[in-house]
Structures are given as C-alpha cells and as structure tokens.
Amino acid sequence: MAAPQKHFDEAREGAVAALVQYLASAPEVSGAAIVNDLFGRISVTLWVSDPSAFDAARTSLPASLAEACAQYWTGTIAVSDVTTPREETDTLRRAVWDEGVPVDDRGQLRLNDRHRHHTGWFLGADDREQLWRLEDGPPVIAFYGFKGGAGRTTILASYAMACAQRGERVAIVDLDLDAPGIGTLLAADDQGVTARWGTVDFLLESAFQLPLDDYFHTCTSEAISGAGRLEVFPTALLDDAYLPKLARVDLNVRDHVRAHPLGVLLQRIREERAPAVILLDGRAGLSPAAGLLLSGIAHLHVLVATSNPGSLSGLERVIRHLGYEQARAELPQRECIVVQAHVPDSSDAARTAREHFASRVEWMFRAGYYSQEPTDDDRTWSLEDLGSAIAPHVPVPISYRGRLAHFSDLGEVAALLTTDPEYVELHHRIDERLGRHAVGSDPAGEEGARG
C-alpha cells in the first residue's frame, strides 16, 4: 500500500515538529537546519557537538522525517564536521544556517525556505543598511494597500500636493507596474501628457546611464503644485511595447536593495534632483512589486486599508512583515502609519467603523509588531508605546468623499485633498514621524512621542 501523500505546508510543519522532538532528546546535536528547496523538497543539516555519541543512521530521525514529510522528504541528513553552526566554515552550510529563520524556543533549529521570486518579502533589513539614513535625507515614503480601490494613490497625491504647495520639490515614483495611475493623475499638463519613458524603462536600462530627465515629467498645474515642484516618474506609456517590457523586469532582491535597479533609481533621484521627499506608489497584494516596496527601501510605510475583512486580513500580514518578521531576524521594526480609508459619512456608522477598525489594528500590533519587553533602543516600538498618540497602531481615519469618486482633473479637488482636516491630520502625522516640520503643526508640542 502506498504511503499517504501530504500537502506542502503539512510536510513543512511536520519536519519542524519532528526536529523539535528529536532535539529535545539529543543533547549531542548543537544545531539543525531544515531546507525546503525550490520544489518544496526537504532535507536536513545537523551540527553535532559530540560525534562519538551520534550516528544519524541509527537514530529514529530518518524514519520520523520520512513519515512527517511524506513525498517531500529527500532522505538527506547532512552532518557538518564542525561542532556548532557558529563555527561553520563551509560556505554553503553556513548560508543554510545564516539564511534560516529560528523556529524553536532554544535557538537550535532554523527553517530555510528557498524562493523562486517574491524575494523582497523575505529580506530582513536593518535601518542602518537602507539606501541612506533618514537624517541624511530625503525621506522615502512608501504608500501601500493590500486591496486596491482604497484610495492609496489619491492619498499619496494629497501629501505630494501639500508638500509642493509649501514650496518643496517632490519626486513621485510609480511602482504600481501592473495597474499604473499616479503618472496620469499627476500629468504634465491638463491634456494628460506624461513622460514617454518611466519606471519600467529605468528598471530595464539602469546600467546604461541614460539621462534621468528621460524618465520623468513635471506637473505644471499651479492648482496642484503651487509654489513647489512635482517630478513624476510614471511607469511608461501604456502602448504595445509596455507588456513586453514589463515581462522582462526583475523585481527580485538577491542581496541588498542598493544593488537593485530601483535602488539605483532612487540614488540617482537623490543625487541629481535633490528632492525634499521621495514618494513611492506601490502595487497591491502580495506581489513581487509590493515585496520590493516593503523590503526596507523606505523610511516610512503608509498602509491604506478599509474595514473590509479581506483588507484587514492583508493588513495583518503586512504588519507582521514589518514588525514580527523583522524581530525574528533581531532587527528593529520598519516604521509605518495605518490609514483607515472609506470611513462611512454617517456619524453613527462612522463612530462604529472607527472603533471596530482601531480595535482590530491595535490587536494586530500587539500580536505582530510591538516588542513585548521594554527597550532602550529608540528605534524599537514596544507595548510601552501603546499610550502614544502617534504610535503606529493609532489609525488615521479618512472619510468617504463622494466628490473624489469622479473628477476630470485633479486640480478640481486639490483644495479638498490639501485642506480637509482629515487629510491635514495625515500629513501632520507623516511629517511628525519623519521629523519634518509641517505647516500649521507644532512638532515640539506633539503629545505622546515615543518614549
């Protein structure tokens, strides 16, 4: 009779359970790593502190792994010739351990998942390894929403216009490669003209040092940009060549985002255009483009969500990515602000929606972002910060505005997006978190700064 088959996640969980049980009764094993290769096949590497007391073939481990992993088990248990992972000199085995994620309380077991793509979602990033430090400027802000249709691009545009109208130069980069929009929303003129080339082209051509001017246009509408300057990098013209170009773009991060073409683009924008701030409009969902956007490239992430169950589920996953997954790699959380979009305009419904949303978001941050223990590291948020008025778990509500459902030109709603109290509150929150002085705010008097 054939052995029962298992689903991939059952085999993966079974391997972890089998190794945890085995390590509890094998003091001579100092460390173990489970490797899931690109096809989901599972193998194990062991580091043994007392080789004389160990014989892998005579233990119960091969049989228990074969049962736990079913068709995914390779039958391979590699034993290192050094006693602990910290002493490992073999490059491949060292990478197996270093790139793995701790999965047990004792720190003996790591799980190393190999990935074909979506690598940005698995890249831990220390803020000291960003493209540049926040204090060296300009700040990079990523705007992201798990579900489309929540108004992410409009919210980005509102902040961009607020910055420009106080005289700043703003660079806006469209990374919503599958459904671009910010380039046409902030077009060069009232005829909707955009740059012929854009982000997609640069990602393909970064090595050739073509003029940066080729990839952006300037929004000339005074109603939108005021005294400042909006330099917009669209994705590219949506012509017959767009999809063939997009199909060639590599969105995977293999080492550090600095070496990725997007990192190159942002560094060139910083050096050649000297903006006061750089805004990134991201792709929704768990896409490769979204993973790149959330891979540590930004100093602040503005997460736009609604009370829709699907939106909340995705928001929870992203909060864990920015918080818990960083903590597992012993790195500080990535900074974020949550925006509750499309709040009902009825006062009773709005109050209920805000309370429900705020409660759910606080739970997400308690469980998947905040450090459980107080810390002296001012880069780390802990449960002690729950009382802060500007802490990441405190959402900024934006009510539904029917006026924004249809307009022919952004200039028609520019005043609403830059002077409405809810949008102004969001602009101030962003500025406060970045240490920027917002018009009409008093950063020194903000209540509840991080302790």
HELIX and SHEET records of a PDB file:
HELIX    1   1 PHE A    8  ALA A   24  1                                  17    
HELIX    2   2 PRO A   51  ALA A   53  5                                   3    
HELIX    3   3 ALA A   56  ARG A   58  5                                   3    
HELIX    4   4 LEU A   61  CYS A   69  1                                   9    
HELIX    5   5 ALA A   70  TYR A   72  5                                   3    
HELIX    6   6 PRO A   85  GLU A   87  5                                   3    
HELIX    7   7 THR A   91  ASP A   98  1                                   8    
HELIX    8   8 THR A  119  PHE A  122  5                                   4    
HELIX    9   9 ASP A  127  GLU A  129  5                                   3    
HELIX   10  10 LEU A  134  ASP A  136  5                                   3    
HELIX   11  11 ARG A  152  GLN A  165  1                                  14    
HELIX   12  12 ILE A  182  LEU A  185  1                                   4    
HELIX   13  13 THR A  199  GLU A  205  1                                   7    
HELIX   14  14 SER A  206  PHE A  208  5                                   3    
HELIX   15  15 LEU A  212  TYR A  215  5                                   4    
HELIX   16  16 GLU A  222  SER A  225  1                                   4    
HELIX   17  17 TYR A  242  LEU A  246  1                                   5    
HELIX   18  18 VAL A  257  ALA A  259  5                                   3    
HELIX   19  19 PRO A  261  ARG A  273  1                                  13    
HELIX   20  20 PRO A  288  LEU A  293  1                                   6    
HELIX   21  21 PRO A  309  LEU A  322  1                                  14    
HELIX   22  22 TYR A  324  ARG A  328  1                                   5    
HELIX   23  23 SER A  347  GLY A  368  1                                  22    
HELIX   24  24 LEU A  383  GLY A  387  5                                   5    
HELIX   25  25 GLY A  402  LEU A  404  5                                   3    
HELIX   26  26 LEU A  410  GLU A  412  5                                   3    
HELIX   27  27 ALA A  414  THR A  419  1                                   6    
HELIX   28  28 PRO A  421  LEU A  434  1                                  14    
HELIX   29  29 PRO A  443  GLY A  445  5                                   3    
SHEET    1   A 5 TRP A  73  VAL A  79  0                                        
SHEET    2   A 5 ILE A  42  VAL A  48  1                                        
SHEET    3   A 5 VAL A  29  ASN A  36 -1                                        
SHEET    4   A 5 LEU A 109  ASP A 113  1                                        
SHEET    5   A 5 VAL A 101  PRO A 102 -1                                        
SHEET    1   B 8 HIS A 217  CYS A 219  0                                        
SHEET    2   B 8 ARG A 229  PHE A 233 -1                                        
SHEET    3   B 8 ARG A 169  ASP A 174  1                                        
SHEET    4   B 8 VAL A 277  ASP A 281  1                                        
SHEET    5   B 8 VAL A 140  TYR A 144  1                                        
SHEET    6   B 8 LEU A 300  ALA A 305  1                                        
SHEET    7   B 8 CYS A 336  VAL A 343  1                                        
SHEET    8   B 8 VAL A 396  SER A 399  1                                        
END                                                                             
